[in-house]
């Protein structure tokens, strides 16, 4: 479990002083990219999730479910 905490902390540290453009480039470069980028996207999603209202969280769930339904 400490490996996950260290990874989470390392990812947050890596992006904490980046510009909006840098963060966008990281996201765009990671989407559909190398699977090694998935933990970073997961940490970003976790940050978004924690700051989202229950209504926003439900919207994310709906979007994910709609995407999964389309692709299966």
mmCIF file as Biopython writes it, N, C-alpha, C and O atoms, coordinates in Angstrom:
data_model
#
loop_
_atom_site.group_PDB
_atom_site.id
_atom_site.type_symbol
_atom_site.label_atom_id
_atom_site.label_alt_id
_atom_site.label_comp_id
_atom_site.label_asym_id
_atom_site.label_entity_id
_atom_site.label_seq_id
_atom_site.pdbx_PDB_ins_code
_atom_site.Cartn_x
_atom_site.Cartn_y
_atom_site.Cartn_z
_atom_site.occupancy
_atom_site.B_iso_or_equiv
_atom_site.auth_seq_id
_atom_site.auth_asym_id
_atom_site.pdbx_PDB_model_num
ATOM 1   N N  . UNK A ? 1  ? 0.815   -1.192 0.000   1.0 0.0 1  A 1 
ATOM 2   C CA . UNK A ? 1  ? 0.000   0.000  0.000   1.0 0.0 1  A 1 
ATOM 3   C C  . UNK A ? 1  ? 0.857   1.253  0.000   1.0 0.0 1  A 1 
ATOM 4   O O  . UNK A ? 1  ? 0.456   2.257  -0.590  1.0 0.0 1  A 1 
ATOM 5   N N  . UNK A ? 2  ? 2.005   1.237  0.629   1.0 0.0 2  A 1 
ATOM 6   C CA . UNK A ? 2  ? 2.864   2.413  0.655   1.0 0.0 2  A 1 
ATOM 7   C C  . UNK A ? 2  ? 3.389   2.744  -0.741  1.0 0.0 2  A 1 
ATOM 8   O O  . UNK A ? 2  ? 3.693   3.902  -1.027  1.0 0.0 2  A 1 
ATOM 9   N N  . UNK A ? 3  ? 3.499   1.740  -1.611  1.0 0.0 3  A 1 
ATOM 10  C CA . UNK A ? 3  ? 3.911   2.005  -2.989  1.0 0.0 3  A 1 
ATOM 11  C C  . UNK A ? 3  ? 2.879   2.879  -3.679  1.0 0.0 3  A 1 
ATOM 12  O O  . UNK A ? 3  ? 3.240   3.803  -4.408  1.0 0.0 3  A 1 
ATOM 13  N N  . UNK A ? 4  ? 1.586   2.598  -3.457  1.0 0.0 4  A 1 
ATOM 14  C CA . UNK A ? 4  ? 0.532   3.416  -4.053  1.0 0.0 4  A 1 
ATOM 15  C C  . UNK A ? 4  ? 0.561   4.835  -3.521  1.0 0.0 4  A 1 
ATOM 16  O O  . UNK A ? 4  ? 0.391   5.786  -4.284  1.0 0.0 4  A 1 
ATOM 17  N N  . UNK A ? 5  ? 0.771   4.987  -2.243  1.0 0.0 5  A 1 
ATOM 18  C CA . UNK A ? 5  ? 0.837   6.322  -1.655  1.0 0.0 5  A 1 
ATOM 19  C C  . UNK A ? 5  ? 2.019   7.075  -2.235  1.0 0.0 5  A 1 
ATOM 20  O O  . UNK A ? 5  ? 1.891   8.251  -2.576  1.0 0.0 5  A 1 
ATOM 21  N N  . UNK A ? 6  ? 3.153   6.432  -2.352  1.0 0.0 6  A 1 
ATOM 22  C CA . UNK A ? 6  ? 4.331   7.074  -2.913  1.0 0.0 6  A 1 
ATOM 23  C C  . UNK A ? 6  ? 4.108   7.437  -4.377  1.0 0.0 6  A 1 
ATOM 24  O O  . UNK A ? 6  ? 4.515   8.514  -4.811  1.0 0.0 6  A 1 
ATOM 25  N N  . UNK A ? 7  ? 3.475   6.563  -5.137  1.0 0.0 7  A 1 
ATOM 26  C CA . UNK A ? 7  ? 3.185   6.833  -6.536  1.0 0.0 7  A 1 
ATOM 27  C C  . UNK A ? 7  ? 2.223   8.011  -6.655  1.0 0.0 7  A 1 
ATOM 28  O O  . UNK A ? 7  ? 2.424   8.908  -7.474  1.0 0.0 7  A 1 
ATOM 29  N N  . UNK A ? 8  ? 1.188   8.000  -5.839  1.0 0.0 8  A 1 
ATOM 30  C CA . UNK A ? 8  ? 0.205   9.092  -5.827  1.0 0.0 8  A 1 
ATOM 31  C C  . UNK A ? 8  ? 0.909   10.417 -5.513  1.0 0.0 8  A 1 
ATOM 32  O O  . UNK A ? 8  ? 0.705   11.413 -6.207  1.0 0.0 8  A 1 
ATOM 33  N N  . UNK A ? 9  ? 1.725   10.419 -4.482  1.0 0.0 9  A 1 
ATOM 34  C CA . UNK A ? 9  ? 2.449   11.626 -4.084  1.0 0.0 9  A 1 
ATOM 35  C C  . UNK A ? 9  ? 3.407   12.083 -5.181  1.0 0.0 9  A 1 
ATOM 36  O O  . UNK A ? 9  ? 3.526   13.280 -5.445  1.0 0.0 9  A 1 
ATOM 37  N N  . UNK A ? 10 ? 4.084   11.138 -5.816  1.0 0.0 10 A 1 
ATOM 38  C CA . UNK A ? 10 ? 5.029   11.480 -6.876  1.0 0.0 10 A 1 
ATOM 39  C C  . UNK A ? 10 ? 4.316   12.113 -8.071  1.0 0.0 10 A 1 
ATOM 40  O O  . UNK A ? 10 ? 4.815   13.071 -8.660  1.0 0.0 10 A 1 
ATOM 41  N N  . UNK A ? 11 ? 3.166   11.583 -8.419  1.0 0.0 11 A 1 
ATOM 42  C CA . UNK A ? 11 ? 2.405   12.132 -9.548  1.0 0.0 11 A 1 
ATOM 43  C C  . UNK A ? 11 ? 1.913   13.530 -9.217  1.0 0.0 11 A 1 
ATOM 44  O O  . UNK A ? 11 ? 2.021   14.434 -10.046 1.0 0.0 11 A 1 
ATOM 45  N N  . UNK A ? 12 ? 1.382   13.720 -8.033  1.0 0.0 12 A 1 
ATOM 46  C CA . UNK A ? 12 ? 0.902   15.048 -7.633  1.0 0.0 12 A 1 
ATOM 47  C C  . UNK A ? 12 ? 2.055   16.032 -7.606  1.0 0.0 12 A 1 
ATOM 48  O O  . UNK A ? 12 ? 1.913   17.168 -8.059  1.0 0.0 12 A 1 
ATOM 49  N N  . UNK A ? 13 ? 3.192   15.612 -7.082  1.0 0.0 13 A 1 
ATOM 50  C CA . UNK A ? 13 ? 4.363   16.482 -7.036  1.0 0.0 13 A 1 
ATOM 51  C C  . UNK A ? 13 ? 4.826   16.857 -8.450  1.0 0.0 13 A 1 
ATOM 52  O O  . UNK A ? 13 ? 5.213   17.997 -8.708  1.0 0.0 13 A 1 
ATOM 53  N N  . UNK A ? 14 ? 4.780   15.889 -9.345  1.0 0.0 14 A 1 
ATOM 54  C CA . UNK A ? 14 ? 5.248   16.119 -10.718 1.0 0.0 14 A 1 
ATOM 55  C C  . UNK A ? 14 ? 4.396   17.163 -11.437 1.0 0.0 14 A 1 
ATOM 56  O O  . UNK A ? 14 ? 4.920   17.929 -12.246 1.0 0.0 14 A 1 
ATOM 57  N N  . UNK A ? 15 ? 3.110   17.206 -11.161 1.0 0.0 15 A 1 
ATOM 58  C CA . UNK A ? 15 ? 2.237   18.123 -11.896 1.0 0.0 15 A 1 
ATOM 59  C C  . UNK A ? 15 ? 1.862   19.373 -11.114 1.0 0.0 15 A 1 
ATOM 60  O O  . UNK A ? 15 ? 1.229   20.274 -11.664 1.0 0.0 15 A 1 
ATOM 61  N N  . UNK A ? 16 ? 2.237   19.444 -9.853  1.0 0.0 16 A 1 
ATOM 62  C CA . UNK A ? 16 ? 1.752   20.531 -9.001  1.0 0.0 16 A 1 
ATOM 63  C C  . UNK A ? 16 ? 2.193   21.917 -9.455  1.0 0.0 16 A 1 
ATOM 64  O O  . UNK A ? 16 ? 1.471   22.883 -9.206  1.0 0.0 16 A 1 
ATOM 65  N N  . UNK A ? 17 ? 3.307   22.057 -10.089 1.0 0.0 17 A 1 
ATOM 66  C CA . UNK A ? 17 ? 3.782   23.372 -10.517 1.0 0.0 17 A 1 
ATOM 67  C C  . UNK A ? 17 ? 3.690   23.566 -12.022 1.0 0.0 17 A 1 
ATOM 68  O O  . UNK A ? 17 ? 4.336   24.458 -12.573 1.0 0.0 17 A 1 
ATOM 69  N N  . UNK A ? 18 ? 2.909   22.755 -12.679 1.0 0.0 18 A 1 
ATOM 70  C CA . UNK A ? 18 ? 2.764   22.849 -14.131 1.0 0.0 18 A 1 
ATOM 71  C C  . UNK A ? 18 ? 1.701   23.882 -14.496 1.0 0.0 18 A 1 
ATOM 72  O O  . UNK A ? 18 ? 0.793   24.171 -13.718 1.0 0.0 18 A 1 
ATOM 73  N N  . UNK A ? 19 ? 1.842   24.422 -15.692 1.0 0.0 19 A 1 
ATOM 74  C CA . UNK A ? 19 ? 0.835   25.340 -16.210 1.0 0.0 19 A 1 
ATOM 75  C C  . UNK A ? 19 ? -0.376  24.536 -16.678 1.0 0.0 19 A 1 
ATOM 76  O O  . UNK A ? 19 ? -0.319  23.313 -16.800 1.0 0.0 19 A 1 
ATOM 77  N N  . UNK A ? 20 ? -1.468  25.245 -16.936 1.0 0.0 20 A 1 
ATOM 78  C CA . UNK A ? 20 ? -2.662  24.583 -17.472 1.0 0.0 20 A 1 
ATOM 79  C C  . UNK A ? 20 ? -2.317  23.858 -18.772 1.0 0.0 20 A 1 
ATOM 80  O O  . UNK A ? 20 ? -2.766  22.735 -18.998 1.0 0.0 20 A 1 
ATOM 81  N N  . UNK A ? 21 ? -1.524  24.499 -19.617 1.0 0.0 21 A 1 
ATOM 82  C CA . UNK A ? 21 ? -1.146  23.895 -20.897 1.0 0.0 21 A 1 
ATOM 83  C C  . UNK A ? 21 ? -0.324  22.633 -20.684 1.0 0.0 21 A 1 
ATOM 84  O O  . UNK A ? 21 ? -0.495  21.652 -21.408 1.0 0.0 21 A 1 
ATOM 85  N N  . UNK A ? 22 ? 0.565   22.648 -19.697 1.0 0.0 22 A 1 
ATOM 86  C CA . UNK A ? 22 ? 1.375   21.463 -19.395 1.0 0.0 22 A 1 
ATOM 87  C C  . UNK A ? 22 ? 0.498   20.301 -18.929 1.0 0.0 22 A 1 
ATOM 88  O O  . UNK A ? 22 ? 0.689   19.159 -19.348 1.0 0.0 22 A 1 
ATOM 89  N N  . UNK A ? 23 ? -0.463  20.604 -18.059 1.0 0.0 23 A 1 
ATOM 90  C CA . UNK A ? 23 ? -1.361  19.557 -17.562 1.0 0.0 23 A 1 
ATOM 91  C C  . UNK A ? 23 ? -2.205  19.012 -18.715 1.0 0.0 23 A 1 
ATOM 92  O O  . UNK A ? 23 ? -2.399  17.801 -18.828 1.0 0.0 23 A 1 
ATOM 93  N N  . UNK A ? 24 ? -2.702  19.904 -19.565 1.0 0.0 24 A 1 
ATOM 94  C CA . UNK A ? 24 ? -3.482  19.454 -20.727 1.0 0.0 24 A 1 
ATOM 95  C C  . UNK A ? 24 ? -2.641  18.570 -21.631 1.0 0.0 24 A 1 
ATOM 96  O O  . UNK A ? 24 ? -3.111  17.530 -22.092 1.0 0.0 24 A 1 
ATOM 97  N N  . UNK A ? 25 ? -1.400  18.972 -21.891 1.0 0.0 25 A 1 
ATOM 98  C CA . UNK A ? 25 ? -0.509  18.159 -22.729 1.0 0.0 25 A 1 
ATOM 99  C C  . UNK A ? 25 ? -0.290  16.783 -22.118 1.0 0.0 25 A 1 
ATOM 100 O O  . UNK A ? 25 ? -0.252  15.781 -22.832 1.0 0.0 25 A 1 
ATOM 101 N N  . UNK A ? 26 ? -0.146  16.736 -20.799 1.0 0.0 26 A 1 
ATOM 102 C CA . UNK A ? 26 ? 0.046   15.453 -20.130 1.0 0.0 26 A 1 
ATOM 103 C C  . UNK A ? 26 ? -1.182  14.566 -20.309 1.0 0.0 26 A 1 
ATOM 104 O O  . UNK A ? 26 ? -1.061  13.374 -20.594 1.0 0.0 26 A 1 
ATOM 105 N N  . UNK A ? 27 ? -2.363  15.153 -20.141 1.0 0.0 27 A 1 
ATOM 106 C CA . UNK A ? 27 ? -3.600  14.381 -20.279 1.0 0.0 27 A 1 
ATOM 107 C C  . UNK A ? 27 ? -3.767  13.903 -21.711 1.0 0.0 27 A 1 
ATOM 108 O O  . UNK A ? 27 ? -4.011  12.720 -21.946 1.0 0.0 27 A 1 
ATOM 109 N N  . UNK A ? 28 ? -3.641  14.806 -22.664 1.0 0.0 28 A 1 
ATOM 110 C CA . UNK A ? 28 ? -3.823  14.456 -24.075 1.0 0.0 28 A 1 
ATOM 111 C C  . UNK A ? 28 ? -2.798  13.406 -24.496 1.0 0.0 28 A 1 
ATOM 112 O O  . UNK A ? 28 ? -3.121  12.480 -25.240 1.0 0.0 28 A 1 
ATOM 113 N N  . UNK A ? 29 ? -1.568  13.551 -24.021 1.0 0.0 29 A 1 
ATOM 114 C CA . UNK A ? 29 ? -0.529  12.593 -24.363 1.0 0.0 29 A 1 
ATOM 115 C C  . UNK A ? 29 ? -0.729  11.228 -23.723 1.0 0.0 29 A 1 
ATOM 116 O O  . UNK A ? 29 ? -0.215  10.223 -24.211 1.0 0.0 29 A 1 
ATOM 117 N N  . UNK A ? 30 ? -1.480  11.198 -22.628 1.0 0.0 30 A 1 
ATOM 118 C CA . UNK A ? 30 ? -1.701  9.942  -21.908 1.0 0.0 30 A 1 
ATOM 119 C C  . UNK A ? 30 ? -2.916  9.174  -22.400 1.0 0.0 30 A 1 
ATOM 120 O O  . UNK A ? 30 ? -2.931  7.944  -22.370 1.0 0.0 30 A 1 
ATOM 121 N N  . UNK A ? 31 ? -3.933  9.894  -22.851 1.0 0.0 31 A 1 
ATOM 122 C CA . UNK A ? 31 ? -5.159  9.246  -23.309 1.0 0.0 31 A 1 
ATOM 123 C C  . UNK A ? 31 ? -4.848  8.416  -24.547 1.0 0.0 31 A 1 
ATOM 124 O O  . UNK A ? 31 ? -4.259  8.916  -25.505 1.0 0.0 31 A 1 
ATOM 125 N N  . UNK A ? 32 ? -5.236  7.176  -24.525 1.0 0.0 32 A 1 
ATOM 126 C CA . UNK A ? 32 ? -4.968  6.221  -25.601 1.0 0.0 32 A 1 
ATOM 127 C C  . UNK A ? 32 ? -3.479  6.005  -25.823 1.0 0.0 32 A 1 
ATOM 128 O O  . UNK A ? 32 ? -3.067  5.524  -26.879 1.0 0.0 32 A 1 
ATOM 129 N N  . UNK A ? 33 ? -2.679  6.357  -24.837 1.0 0.0 33 A 1 
ATOM 130 C CA . UNK A ? 33 ? -1.235  6.190  -24.954 1.0 0.0 33 A 1 
ATOM 131 C C  . UNK A ? 33 ? -0.767  4.946  -24.232 1.0 0.0 33 A 1 
ATOM 132 O O  . UNK A ? 33 ? -1.517  3.991  -24.031 1.0 0.0 33 A 1 
ATOM 133 N N  . UNK A ? 34 ? 0.473   4.986  -23.855 1.0 0.0 34 A 1 
ATOM 134 C CA . UNK A ? 34 ? 1.112   3.888  -23.148 1.0 0.0 34 A 1 
ATOM 135 C C  . UNK A ? 34 ? 0.380   3.623  -21.831 1.0 0.0 34 A 1 
ATOM 136 O O  . UNK A ? 34 ? -0.002  4.561  -21.131 1.0 0.0 34 A 1 
ATOM 137 N N  . UNK A ? 35 ? 0.190   2.375  -21.504 1.0 0.0 35 A 1 
ATOM 138 C CA . UNK A ? 35 ? -0.518  2.008  -20.277 1.0 0.0 35 A 1 
ATOM 139 C C  . UNK A ? 35 ? 0.201   2.480  -19.020 1.0 0.0 35 A 1 
ATOM 140 O O  . UNK A ? 35 ? -0.408  2.548  -17.952 1.0 0.0 35 A 1 
ATOM 141 N N  . UNK A ? 36 ? 1.464   2.801  -19.127 1.0 0.0 36 A 1 
ATOM 142 C CA . UNK A ? 36 ? 2.186   3.312  -17.958 1.0 0.0 36 A 1 
ATOM 143 C C  . UNK A ? 36 ? 1.627   4.661  -17.512 1.0 0.0 36 A 1 
ATOM 144 O O  . UNK A ? 36 ? 1.853   5.072  -16.374 1.0 0.0 36 A 1 
ATOM 145 N N  . UNK A ? 37 ? 0.901   5.356  -18.392 1.0 0.0 37 A 1 
ATOM 146 C CA . UNK A ? 37 ? 0.317   6.652  -18.046 1.0 0.0 37 A 1 
ATOM 147 C C  . UNK A ? 37 ? -0.981  6.509  -17.252 1.0 0.0 37 A 1 
ATOM 148 O O  . UNK A ? 37 ? -1.443  7.485  -16.661 1.0 0.0 37 A 1 
ATOM 149 N N  . UNK A ? 38 ? -1.569  5.333  -17.224 1.0 0.0 38 A 1 
ATOM 150 C CA . UNK A ? 38 ? -2.863  5.145  -16.565 1.0 0.0 38 A 1 
ATOM 151 C C  . UNK A ? 38 ? -2.859  5.505  -15.072 1.0 0.0 38 A 1 
ATOM 152 O O  . UNK A ? 38 ? -3.826  6.106  -14.604 1.0 0.0 38 A 1 
ATOM 153 N N  . UNK A ? 39 ? -1.822  5.167  -14.311 1.0 0.0 39 A 1 
ATOM 154 C CA . UNK A ? 39 ? -1.840  5.584  -12.900 1.0 0.0 39 A 1 
ATOM 155 C C  . UNK A ? 39 ? -1.910  7.106  -12.750 1.0 0.0 39 A 1 
ATOM 156 O O  . UNK A ? 39 ? -2.584  7.605  -11.848 1.0 0.0 39 A 1 
ATOM 157 N N  . UNK A ? 40 ? -1.232  7.837  -13.609 1.0 0.0 40 A 1 
ATOM 158 C CA . UNK A ? 40 ? -1.278  9.300  -13.552 1.0 0.0 40 A 1 
ATOM 159 C C  . UNK A ? 40 ? -2.664  9.826  -13.829 1.0 0.0 40 A 1 
ATOM 160 O O  . UNK A ? 40 ? -3.140  10.730 -13.142 1.0 0.0 40 A 1 
ATOM 161 N N  . UNK A ? 41 ? -3.313  9.268  -14.828 1.0 0.0 41 A 1 
ATOM 162 C CA . UNK A ? 41 ? -4.685  9.678  -15.119 1.0 0.0 41 A 1 
ATOM 163 C C  . UNK A ? 41 ? -5.611  9.310  -13.971 1.0 0.0 41 A 1 
ATOM 164 O O  . UNK A ? 41 ? -6.550  10.044 -13.663 1.0 0.0 41 A 1 
ATOM 165 N N  . UNK A ? 42 ? -5.349  8.184  -13.346 1.0 0.0 42 A 1 
ATOM 166 C CA . UNK A ? 42 ? -6.152  7.768  -12.199 1.0 0.0 42 A 1 
ATOM 167 C C  . UNK A ? 42 ? -6.021  8.737  -11.030 1.0 0.0 42 A 1 
ATOM 168 O O  . UNK A ? 42 ? -7.006  9.045  -10.360 1.0 0.0 42 A 1 
ATOM 169 N N  . UNK A ? 43 ? -4.818  9.210  -10.791 1.0 0.0 43 A 1 
ATOM 170 C CA . UNK A ? 43 ? -4.607  10.185 -9.718  1.0 0.0 43 A 1 
ATOM 171 C C  . UNK A ? 43 ? -5.320  11.487 -10.052 1.0 0.0 43 A 1 
ATOM 172 O O  . UNK A ? 43 ? -5.935  12.095 -9.176  1.0 0.0 43 A 1 
ATOM 173 N N  . UNK A ? 44 ? -5.246  11.926 -11.306 1.0 0.0 44 A 1 
ATOM 174 C CA . UNK A ? 44 ? -5.954  13.145 -11.702 1.0 0.0 44 A 1 
ATOM 175 C C  . UNK A ? 44 ? -7.461  12.976 -11.524 1.0 0.0 44 A 1 
ATOM 176 O O  . UNK A ? 44 ? -8.138  13.882 -11.037 1.0 0.0 44 A 1 
ATOM 177 N N  . UNK A ? 45 ? -7.980  11.821 -11.918 1.0 0.0 45 A 1 
ATOM 178 C CA . UNK A ? 45 ? -9.405  11.571 -11.745 1.0 0.0 45 A 1 
ATOM 179 C C  . UNK A ? 45 ? -9.779  11.566 -10.267 1.0 0.0 45 A 1 
ATOM 180 O O  . UNK A ? 45 ? -10.829 12.083 -9.885  1.0 0.0 45 A 1 
ATOM 181 N N  . UNK A ? 46 ? -8.927  10.989 -9.447  1.0 0.0 46 A 1 
ATOM 182 C CA . UNK A ? 46 ? -9.185  10.971 -8.012  1.0 0.0 46 A 1 
ATOM 183 C C  . UNK A ? 46 ? -9.285  12.396 -7.467  1.0 0.0 46 A 1 
ATOM 184 O O  . UNK A ? 46 ? -10.168 12.686 -6.660  1.0 0.0 46 A 1 
ATOM 185 N N  . UNK A ? 47 ? -8.393  13.284 -7.898  1.0 0.0 47 A 1 
ATOM 186 C CA . UNK A ? 47 ? -8.440  14.676 -7.456  1.0 0.0 47 A 1 
ATOM 187 C C  . UNK A ? 47 ? -9.745  15.339 -7.880  1.0 0.0 47 A 1 
ATOM 188 O O  . UNK A ? 47 ? -10.366 16.058 -7.098  1.0 0.0 47 A 1 
ATOM 189 N N  . UNK A ? 48 ? -10.155 15.095 -9.115  1.0 0.0 48 A 1 
ATOM 190 C CA . UNK A ? 48 ? -11.409 15.657 -9.621  1.0 0.0 48 A 1 
ATOM 191 C C  . UNK A ? 48 ? -12.584 15.097 -8.828  1.0 0.0 48 A 1 
ATOM 192 O O  . UNK A ? 48 ? -13.462 15.849 -8.404  1.0 0.0 48 A 1 
ATOM 193 N N  . UNK A ? 49 ? -12.605 13.797 -8.629  1.0 0.0 49 A 1 
ATOM 194 C CA . UNK A ? 49 ? -13.704 13.124 -7.925  1.0 0.0 49 A 1 
ATOM 195 C C  . UNK A ? 49 ? -13.893 13.700 -6.524  1.0 0.0 49 A 1 
ATOM 196 O O  . UNK A ? 49 ? -15.015 13.985 -6.107  1.0 0.0 49 A 1 
ATOM 197 N N  . UNK A ? 50 ? -12.784 13.869 -5.804  1.0 0.0 50 A 1 
ATOM 198 C CA . UNK A ? 50 ? -12.857 14.355 -4.430  1.0 0.0 50 A 1 
ATOM 199 C C  . UNK A ? 50 ? -13.405 15.774 -4.347  1.0 0.0 50 A 1 
ATOM 200 O O  . UNK A ? 50 ? -13.999 16.142 -3.334  1.0 0.0 50 A 1 
ATOM 201 N N  . UNK A ? 51 ? -13.219 16.566 -5.378  1.0 0.0 51 A 1 
ATOM 202 C CA . UNK A ? 51 ? -13.669 17.958 -5.376  1.0 0.0 51 A 1 
ATOM 203 C C  . UNK A ? 51 ? -15.022 18.144 -6.063  1.0 0.0 51 A 1 
ATOM 204 O O  . UNK A ? 51 ? -15.506 19.270 -6.181  1.0 0.0 51 A 1 
ATOM 205 N N  . UNK A ? 52 ? -15.623 17.068 -6.508  1.0 0.0 52 A 1 
ATOM 206 C CA . UNK A ? 52 ? -16.885 17.131 -7.245  1.0 0.0 52 A 1 
ATOM 207 C C  . UNK A ? 52 ? -18.078 16.965 -6.319  1.0 0.0 52 A 1 
ATOM 208 O O  . UNK A ? 52 ? -18.009 16.284 -5.295  1.0 0.0 52 A 1 
ATOM 209 N N  . UNK A ? 53 ? -19.158 17.598 -6.701  1.0 0.0 53 A 1 
ATOM 210 C CA . UNK A ? 53 ? -20.409 17.430 -5.965  1.0 0.0 53 A 1 
ATOM 211 C C  . UNK A ? 53 ? -20.982 16.045 -6.281  1.0 0.0 53 A 1 
ATOM 212 O O  . UNK A ? 53 ? -20.578 15.417 -7.259  1.0 0.0 53 A 1 
ATOM 213 N N  . UNK A ? 54 ? -21.907 15.574 -5.470  1.0 0.0 54 A 1 
ATOM 214 C CA . UNK A ? 54 ? -22.555 14.296 -5.790  1.0 0.0 54 A 1 
ATOM 215 C C  . UNK A ? 54 ? -23.207 14.306 -7.182  1.0 0.0 54 A 1 
ATOM 216 O O  . UNK A ? 54 ? -23.207 13.288 -7.875  1.0 0.0 54 A 1 
ATOM 217 N N  . UNK A ? 55 ? -23.751 15.436 -7.582  1.0 0.0 55 A 1 
ATOM 218 C CA . UNK A ? 55 ? -24.365 15.531 -8.916  1.0 0.0 55 A 1 
ATOM 219 C C  . UNK A ? 55 ? -23.315 15.381 -10.014 1.0 0.0 55 A 1 
ATOM 220 O O  . UNK A ? 55 ? -23.548 14.695 -11.010 1.0 0.0 55 A 1 
ATOM 221 N N  . UNK A ? 56 ? -22.172 16.015 -9.836  1.0 0.0 56 A 1 
ATOM 222 C CA . UNK A ? 56 ? -21.094 15.877 -10.818 1.0 0.0 56 A 1 
ATOM 223 C C  . UNK A ? 56 ? -20.578 14.442 -10.856 1.0 0.0 56 A 1 
ATOM 224 O O  . UNK A ? 56 ? -20.314 13.903 -11.931 1.0 0.0 56 A 1 
ATOM 225 N N  . UNK A ? 57 ? -20.434 13.827 -9.691  1.0 0.0 57 A 1 
ATOM 226 C CA . UNK A ? 57 ? -19.981 12.445 -9.638  1.0 0.0 57 A 1 
ATOM 227 C C  . UNK A ? 57 ? -20.946 11.540 -10.395 1.0 0.0 57 A 1 
ATOM 228 O O  . UNK A ? 57 ? -20.521 10.635 -11.113 1.0 0.0 57 A 1 
ATOM 229 N N  . UNK A ? 58 ? -22.242 11.782 -10.236 1.0 0.0 58 A 1 
ATOM 230 C CA . UNK A ? 58 ? -23.224 10.989 -10.961 1.0 0.0 58 A 1 
ATOM 231 C C  . UNK A ? 58 ? -23.093 11.202 -12.465 1.0 0.0 58 A 1 
ATOM 232 O O  . UNK A ? 58 ? -23.268 10.261 -13.240 1.0 0.0 58 A 1 
ATOM 233 N N  . UNK A ? 59 ? -22.789 12.420 -12.884 1.0 0.0 59 A 1 
ATOM 234 C CA . UNK A ? 59 ? -22.579 12.689 -14.311 1.0 0.0 59 A 1 
ATOM 235 C C  . UNK A ? 59 ? -21.387 11.895 -14.838 1.0 0.0 59 A 1 
ATOM 236 O O  . UNK A ? 59 ? -21.446 11.341 -15.936 1.0 0.0 59 A 1 
ATOM 237 N N  . UNK A ? 60 ? -20.307 11.839 -14.060 1.0 0.0 60 A 1 
ATOM 238 C CA . UNK A ? 60 ? -19.143 11.055 -14.486 1.0 0.0 60 A 1 
ATOM 239 C C  . UNK A ? 60 ? -19.504 9.579  -14.630 1.0 0.0 60 A 1 
ATOM 240 O O  . UNK A ? 60 ? -19.113 8.923  -15.595 1.0 0.0 60 A 1 
ATOM 241 N N  . UNK A ? 61 ? -20.252 9.070  -13.660 1.0 0.0 61 A 1 
ATOM 242 C CA . UNK A ? 61 ? -20.674 7.670  -13.713 1.0 0.0 61 A 1 
ATOM 243 C C  . UNK A ? 61 ? -21.528 7.420  -14.945 1.0 0.0 61 A 1 
ATOM 244 O O  . UNK A ? 61 ? -21.356 6.411  -15.629 1.0 0.0 61 A 1 
ATOM 245 N N  . UNK A ? 62 ? -22.448 8.334  -15.231 1.0 0.0 62 A 1 
ATOM 246 C CA . UNK A ? 62 ? -23.314 8.194  -16.406 1.0 0.0 62 A 1 
ATOM 247 C C  . UNK A ? 62 ? -22.492 8.196  -17.685 1.0 0.0 62 A 1 
ATOM 248 O O  . UNK A ? 62 ? -22.722 7.374  -18.573 1.0 0.0 62 A 1 
ATOM 249 N N  . UNK A ? 63 ? -21.546 9.103  -17.785 1.0 0.0 63 A 1 
ATOM 250 C CA . UNK A ? 63 ? -20.687 9.171  -18.972 1.0 0.0 63 A 1 
ATOM 251 C C  . UNK A ? 63 ? -19.906 7.874  -19.142 1.0 0.0 63 A 1 
ATOM 252 O O  . UNK A ? 63 ? -19.822 7.335  -20.245 1.0 0.0 63 A 1 
ATOM 253 N N  . UNK A ? 64 ? -19.338 7.376  -18.055 1.0 0.0 64 A 1 
ATOM 254 C CA . UNK A ? 64 ? -18.572 6.122  -18.120 1.0 0.0 64 A 1 
ATOM 255 C C  . UNK A ? 64 ? -19.473 4.969  -18.532 1.0 0.0 64 A 1 
ATOM 256 O O  . UNK A ? 64 ? -19.105 4.173  -19.395 1.0 0.0 64 A 1 
ATOM 257 N N  . UNK A ? 65 ? -20.650 4.872  -17.925 1.0 0.0 65 A 1 
ATOM 258 C CA . UNK A ? 65 ? -21.585 3.793  -18.263 1.0 0.0 65 A 1 
ATOM 259 C C  . UNK A ? 65 ? -22.007 3.874  -19.733 1.0 0.0 65 A 1 
ATOM 260 O O  . UNK A ? 65 ? -22.083 2.852  -20.414 1.0 0.0 65 A 1 
ATOM 261 N N  . UNK A ? 66 ? -22.281 5.083  -20.220 1.0 0.0 66 A 1 
ATOM 262 C CA . UNK A ? 66 ? -22.665 5.244  -21.633 1.0 0.0 66 A 1 
ATOM 263 C C  . UNK A ? 66 ? -21.534 4.801  -22.549 1.0 0.0 66 A 1 
ATOM 264 O O  . UNK A ? 66 ? -21.776 4.148  -23.564 1.0 0.0 66 A 1 
ATOM 265 N N  . UNK A ? 67 ? -20.327 5.145  -22.205 1.0 0.0 67 A 1 
ATOM 266 C CA . UNK A ? 67 ? -19.178 4.744  -23.024 1.0 0.0 67 A 1 
ATOM 267 C C  . UNK A ? 67 ? -18.990 3.238  -23.016 1.0 0.0 67 A 1 
ATOM 268 O O  . UNK A ? 67 ? -18.727 2.634  -24.055 1.0 0.0 67 A 1 
ATOM 269 N N  . UNK A ? 68 ? -19.126 2.631  -21.836 1.0 0.0 68 A 1 
ATOM 270 C CA . UNK A ? 68 ? -18.978 1.183  -21.734 1.0 0.0 68 A 1 
ATOM 271 C C  . UNK A ? 68 ? -20.066 0.461  -22.520 1.0 0.0 68 A 1 
ATOM 272 O O  . UNK A ? 68 ? -19.800 -0.562 -23.150 1.0 0.0 68 A 1 
ATOM 273 N N  . UNK A ? 69 ? -21.288 0.987  -22.488 1.0 0.0 69 A 1 
ATOM 274 C CA . UNK A ? 69 ? -22.397 0.391  -23.221 1.0 0.0 69 A 1 
ATOM 275 C C  . UNK A ? 69 ? -22.160 0.461  -24.729 1.0 0.0 69 A 1 
ATOM 276 O O  . UNK A ? 69 ? -22.463 -0.490 -25.449 1.0 0.0 69 A 1 
ATOM 277 N N  . UNK A ? 70 ? -21.629 1.564  -25.201 1.0 0.0 70 A 1 
ATOM 278 C CA . UNK A ? 70 ? -21.352 1.736  -26.643 1.0 0.0 70 A 1 
ATOM 279 C C  . UNK A ? 70 ? -20.279 0.785  -27.130 1.0 0.0 70 A 1 
ATOM 280 O O  . UNK A ? 70 ? -20.317 0.331  -28.274 1.0 0.0 70 A 1 
ATOM 281 N N  . UNK A ? 71 ? -19.319 0.479  -26.265 1.0 0.0 71 A 1 
ATOM 282 C CA . UNK A ? 71 ? -18.156 -0.306 -26.691 1.0 0.0 71 A 1 
ATOM 283 C C  . UNK A ? 71 ? -18.255 -1.783 -26.362 1.0 0.0 71 A 1 
ATOM 284 O O  . UNK A ? 71 ? -17.286 -2.519 -26.548 1.0 0.0 71 A 1 
ATOM 285 N N  . UNK A ? 72 ? -19.398 -2.231 -25.881 1.0 0.0 72 A 1 
ATOM 286 C CA . UNK A ? 72 ? -19.530 -3.668 -25.570 1.0 0.0 72 A 1 
ATOM 287 C C  . UNK A ? 72 ? -20.822 -4.213 -26.087 1.0 0.0 72 A 1 
ATOM 288 O O  . UNK A ? 72 ? -21.103 -5.400 -25.919 1.0 0.0 72 A 1 
#
